[in-house]
């Protein structure tokens, strides 16, 4: 027999009559007053001051005057600590790992191993792994815990609060500030976080623009390039400060692009009014520093590094093969790079750089290692033992200028999302069209900005 | 910065209600307001590492995990953090439908010790649906620091369900929580609910309608709660309820992240 509640619903309406809204309020009010009564019976405060302290801190951190300088300051301190702290372990790791490479070569020689095996395994696979570890590991191991501390402290909702009005003006949802912050960790995680935005239109805007903030795969690339180019060009005491400002500036640029593209989307293909929401500012909590260190090193650093290593090892081998397989006297690698060279130069890059971005599609972490690999494999086989040698390789042998570095960093900030992120977008939106657009929009922005900057600088004769 | 195995890995969407019976002795739901440390409690119980962070609405993926206590396997389902169960949003509906239809053996309601009053609203609403509740007063370390004292025994007597104070971050109170959950789930401890008393007008309406509601739904659904929702005019719930009563099925689906799925 079919059970039906419909007659009961009718009866209920009859009983309640026209006062349904009043009755709903009545029910809610009873629950609230019961909760209030119980809480009153069991809770006793001995000091009411604490809550006020939180409010006072909030008033400063989210004030119209101090909110932004503090935000920029916090960002700058985090980058400064990362850049300064990562420098020494980076060179130490590079020295150690390349010493091991030399010993591996000795071993292969002693065993009379064929040249191609040594080339593929040592100069291809091992060397790219060494670059990934020495360039990527130190910045990650410092940046992750710092960011996690800020998150545990409760600073992120305050950032969202500060940025809310900008996102509103851009026609987007204020919570996009939170999903954007998640993007600093990993864009794929940022895309998933977009679920907290209820309206599909605003969620789509947040999804399509998440890639404009650098994820942990791209931060070390930016930091390494900044360190290499700034460290050599200004005096040592200033270099870390200038490098910090450069990275912070790039991040601000990324946020500005996020807002601009959100605004463009909301007046074109995704028109609509921003919906309102309430953002709760949670109490500040003292982070458990030890736990944060362990968790962020184990969960995040090792995880990201593992992903980079898994992808970098085969990529390194592939590049060695491309660099050593010749067709008509030229290696496949230089032929491929040659095809890309003309458009790349127009954007202030070169063929190898563009090729590295393309080959880096599976994971952004490996773009810089791939680039180094293709430079090293393609040219004379220089032994690179330190970051200073790396600077030599880029500047002296491949004609990099500060403009090349700048365009590379901007393109790193604005190009197609990595494979994992694209996969996540497809899964969340279930639409090929939006996934394609999520790749096309940042790429178009990157190409246009790079072309503009490159030609402007050259026109003004600044290089 | 939610970079964890779960957030970057593949997740599956499936009918969660059918999943309850799989390889576990008891199914336990985890409910609570946003930002009360629900994920931390989840991690402390299961040993999993769901991403945690100090901001509301952080848990966007529902997590499921399990733990073993005294040789019984407990399956723990992390519900969306909500302020109420009055189905104002999709999240509230998911949480409510799960507690109502999936009928977990026990529901842990995590409340924030530093703002108990606001958090009790949800706890009271959960206790209208099911009596098999354990209240977990979390962030008790935070409350102590802020010089807030909570009389746990009195709270337990007042609500009629077991209450435990925890600081999930440091693991304080977690063994006791497991013990209480096991007691409630295995019905070793009978809870004695003190239902919310409504105004005379509402109580009269309940008295008129409830016997007829009970005649239809029997003992499978709390008739007082359903009567209130009928008086509320919650047509969506009525629809889902009819479906459940007639076919034993519900329509709600929520995405689940499975243990060990990378």
HADDOCK unambig.tbl for C-alpha pairs under 7 A between the chains (distance, minus, plus):
assign (segid A and resid 2 and name CA) (segid B and resid 246 and name CA) 6.09 0.50 0.50
assign (segid A and resid 3 and name CA) (segid B and resid 216 and name CA) 6.99 0.50 0.50
assign (segid A and resid 3 and name CA) (segid B and resid 242 and name CA) 6.63 0.50 0.50
assign (segid A and resid 3 and name CA) (segid B and resid 245 and name CA) 6.72 0.50 0.50
assign (segid A and resid 3 and name CA) (segid B and resid 246 and name CA) 6.21 0.50 0.50
assign (segid A and resid 4 and name CA) (segid B and resid 242 and name CA) 6.06 0.50 0.50
assign (segid A and resid 5 and name CA) (segid B and resid 238 and name CA) 6.69 0.50 0.50
assign (segid A and resid 5 and name CA) (segid B and resid 242 and name CA) 6.62 0.50 0.50
assign (segid A and resid 9 and name CA) (segid B and resid 230 and name CA) 5.58 0.50 0.50
assign (segid A and resid 12 and name CA) (segid B and resid 230 and name CA) 6.12 0.50 0.50
assign (segid A and resid 12 and name CA) (segid B and resid 231 and name CA) 5.24 0.50 0.50
assign (segid A and resid 13 and name CA) (segid B and resid 231 and name CA) 6.72 0.50 0.50
assign (segid A and resid 15 and name CA) (segid B and resid 205 and name CA) 6.62 0.50 0.50
assign (segid A and resid 16 and name CA) (segid B and resid 231 and name CA) 6.77 0.50 0.50
assign (segid A and resid 20 and name CA) (segid B and resid 232 and name CA) 6.74 0.50 0.50
assign (segid A and resid 24 and name CA) (segid B and resid 232 and name CA) 5.69 0.50 0.50
assign (segid A and resid 27 and name CA) (segid B and resid 198 and name CA) 6.62 0.50 0.50
assign (segid A and resid 30 and name CA) (segid B and resid 198 and name CA) 5.70 0.50 0.50
assign (segid A and resid 31 and name CA) (segid B and resid 121 and name CA) 6.28 0.50 0.50
assign (segid A and resid 31 and name CA) (segid B and resid 196 and name CA) 6.49 0.50 0.50
assign (segid A and resid 32 and name CA) (segid B and resid 121 and name CA) 6.04 0.50 0.50
assign (segid A and resid 34 and name CA) (segid B and resid 196 and name CA) 6.69 0.50 0.50
assign (segid A and resid 35 and name CA) (segid B and resid 117 and name CA) 5.60 0.50 0.50
assign (segid A and resid 35 and name CA) (segid B and resid 120 and name CA) 5.41 0.50 0.50
assign (segid A and resid 35 and name CA) (segid B and resid 121 and name CA) 5.76 0.50 0.50
assign (segid A and resid 36 and name CA) (segid B and resid 117 and name CA) 5.48 0.50 0.50
assign (segid A and resid 39 and name CA) (segid B and resid 116 and name CA) 6.32 0.50 0.50
assign (segid A and resid 39 and name CA) (segid B and resid 117 and name CA) 5.14 0.50 0.50
assign (segid A and resid 42 and name CA) (segid B and resid 150 and name CA) 5.50 0.50 0.50
assign (segid A and resid 42 and name CA) (segid B and resid 151 and name CA) 4.95 0.50 0.50
assign (segid A and resid 42 and name CA) (segid B and resid 154 and name CA) 6.46 0.50 0.50
assign (segid A and resid 42 and name CA) (segid B and resid 155 and name CA) 6.12 0.50 0.50
assign (segid A and resid 43 and name CA) (segid B and resid 148 and name CA) 6.93 0.50 0.50
assign (segid A and resid 43 and name CA) (segid B and resid 149 and name CA) 5.65 0.50 0.50
assign (segid A and resid 43 and name CA) (segid B and resid 150 and name CA) 4.62 0.50 0.50
assign (segid A and resid 43 and name CA) (segid B and resid 151 and name CA) 6.53 0.50 0.50
assign (segid A and resid 44 and name CA) (segid B and resid 148 and name CA) 5.94 0.50 0.50
assign (segid A and resid 44 and name CA) (segid B and resid 149 and name CA) 5.11 0.50 0.50
assign (segid A and resid 44 and name CA) (segid B and resid 150 and name CA) 6.48 0.50 0.50
assign (segid A and resid 45 and name CA) (segid B and resid 147 and name CA) 6.12 0.50 0.50
assign (segid A and resid 45 and name CA) (segid B and resid 148 and name CA) 4.68 0.50 0.50
assign (segid A and resid 45 and name CA) (segid B and resid 149 and name CA) 6.21 0.50 0.50
assign (segid A and resid 46 and name CA) (segid B and resid 147 and name CA) 5.50 0.50 0.50
assign (segid A and resid 46 and name CA) (segid B and resid 148 and name CA) 6.38 0.50 0.50
assign (segid A and resid 47 and name CA) (segid B and resid 147 and name CA) 5.70 0.50 0.50
assign (segid A and resid 50 and name CA) (segid B and resid 146 and name CA) 5.92 0.50 0.50
assign (segid A and resid 151 and name CA) (segid B and resid 53 and name CA) 5.90 0.50 0.50
assign (segid A and resid 151 and name CA) (segid B and resid 54 and name CA) 6.03 0.50 0.50
assign (segid A and resid 152 and name CA) (segid B and resid 53 and name CA) 5.39 0.50 0.50
assign (segid A and resid 152 and name CA) (segid B and resid 54 and name CA) 5.03 0.50 0.50
assign (segid A and resid 153 and name CA) (segid B and resid 54 and name CA) 6.71 0.50 0.50
assign (segid A and resid 154 and name CA) (segid B and resid 54 and name CA) 4.97 0.50 0.50
assign (segid A and resid 154 and name CA) (segid B and resid 55 and name CA) 6.49 0.50 0.50
assign (segid A and resid 157 and name CA) (segid B and resid 55 and name CA) 6.16 0.50 0.50
assign (segid A and resid 181 and name CA) (segid B and resid 1 and name CA) 6.85 0.50 0.50
assign (segid A and resid 182 and name CA) (segid B and resid 1 and name CA) 4.28 0.50 0.50
assign (segid A and resid 182 and name CA) (segid B and resid 2 and name CA) 6.11 0.50 0.50
assign (segid A and resid 183 and name CA) (segid B and resid 1 and name CA) 6.67 0.50 0.50
assign (segid A and resid 184 and name CA) (segid B and resid 1 and name CA) 6.35 0.50 0.50
assign (segid A and resid 185 and name CA) (segid B and resid 1 and name CA) 4.03 0.50 0.50
assign (segid A and resid 185 and name CA) (segid B and resid 2 and name CA) 6.66 0.50 0.50
assign (segid A and resid 185 and name CA) (segid B and resid 3 and name CA) 6.27 0.50 0.50
assign (segid A and resid 186 and name CA) (segid B and resid 1 and name CA) 6.42 0.50 0.50
assign (segid A and resid 186 and name CA) (segid B and resid 3 and name CA) 6.06 0.50 0.50
assign (segid A and resid 188 and name CA) (segid B and resid 8 and name CA) 6.09 0.50 0.50
assign (segid A and resid 189 and name CA) (segid B and resid 2 and name CA) 5.62 0.50 0.50
assign (segid A and resid 189 and name CA) (segid B and resid 3 and name CA) 5.96 0.50 0.50
assign (segid A and resid 189 and name CA) (segid B and resid 7 and name CA) 5.56 0.50 0.50
assign (segid A and resid 189 and name CA) (segid B and resid 8 and name CA) 6.06 0.50 0.50
assign (segid A and resid 193 and name CA) (segid B and resid 60 and name CA) 6.16 0.50 0.50
assign (segid A and resid 195 and name CA) (segid B and resid 60 and name CA) 6.31 0.50 0.50
assign (segid A and resid 196 and name CA) (segid B and resid 57 and name CA) 6.48 0.50 0.50
assign (segid A and resid 196 and name CA) (segid B and resid 60 and name CA) 6.48 0.50 0.50
assign (segid A and resid 280 and name CA) (segid B and resid 56 and name CA) 6.98 0.50 0.50
assign (segid A and resid 282 and name CA) (segid B and resid 55 and name CA) 6.50 0.50 0.50
assign (segid A and resid 299 and name CA) (segid B and resid 4 and name CA) 6.37 0.50 0.50
assign (segid A and resid 300 and name CA) (segid B and resid 3 and name CA) 6.27 0.50 0.50
assign (segid A and resid 300 and name CA) (segid B and resid 4 and name CA) 6.58 0.50 0.50
